[in-house]
């Protein structure tokens, strides 16, 4: 039986906690995660490009799932943090 990530929070957390899964997803999707203030970050634009959608649906999905995603050290950057990130890069 295949796993259905849409219905299993445990299976999603297993992927979000798995650095090997991150590396494979990054490689396959061409989307890079980066360390920032003890967490990892990713920009919405490359994700939207991978799915061939505009940025807004990605932003909406992230907003709707902030709690689940943040349990694994993922953080959404506001304008002030984006400025800090730009300086750090």
C-alpha positions in Angstrom: 0.0 0.0 0.0 1.5 3.3 -1.0 1.6 6.2 1.5 -0.8 9.1 1.0 1.0 12.2 2.2 -2.3 14.2 1.9 -3.8 12.2 4.7 -0.8 11.3 6.9 0.7 14.0 9.1 3.2 11.4 10.5 4.4 10.5 7.0 4.8 14.2 6.1 6.8 14.8 9.3 9.0 11.8 8.5 9.9 13.5 5.2 10.3 16.9 6.7 12.7 15.4 9.3 14.7 13.4 6.8 17.9 15.2 5.5 18.2 12.6 2.7 14.7 13.3 1.5 15.6 17.0 1.5 18.7 16.4 -0.6 16.7 14.3 -3.1 13.9 16.8 -3.4 16.3 19.7 -3.8 18.2 17.8 -6.6 15.0 16.7 -8.4 13.2 20.0 -8.1 16.2 22.2 -8.5 15.2 24.1 -5.4 17.9 24.9 -2.8 17.3 25.2 0.9 19.7 27.3 2.9 20.6 27.7 6.6 19.4 30.9 8.3 19.3 31.7 12.0 19.4 28.1 13.1 16.6 27.0 10.7 16.4 26.3 7.0 14.9 28.5 4.4 13.6 28.2 0.9 12.4 30.9 -1.5 8.8 30.6 -2.8 9.7 31.7 -6.4 11.7 28.6 -7.3 9.0 26.3 -5.8 6.4 28.1 -7.9 8.6 27.7 -11.0 8.9 24.0 -10.3 5.1 23.6 -10.1 4.6 26.0 -13.0 2.3 28.2 -11.0 2.4 31.8 -9.9 3.8 32.5 -6.4 0.4 33.2 -4.7 -0.8 29.6 -4.5 2.5 28.6 -2.9 2.2 31.4 -0.4 -1.3 30.5 0.4 -0.4 26.8 1.0 2.5 27.8 3.2 0.3 30.2 5.2 -2.3 27.4 5.7 0.3 24.9 6.8 2.6 27.1 8.9 2.2 25.2 12.1 3.0 21.8 10.6 6.0 23.1 8.6 7.4 25.1 11.5 7.6 22.0 13.7 10.7 21.1 11.6 12.6 24.3 11.7 11.0 25.8 8.6 10.4 29.5 8.9 8.6 32.1 6.8 10.6 35.2 6.4 9.0 38.6 6.6 10.5 41.7 5.0 12.9 42.4 7.9 14.2 38.9 8.0 14.5 38.9 4.2 16.8 41.9 4.5 18.9 40.1 7.0 19.0 37.1 4.7 20.1 39.2 1.8 23.0 40.6 3.9 23.9 37.1 5.1 24.1 35.7 1.6 
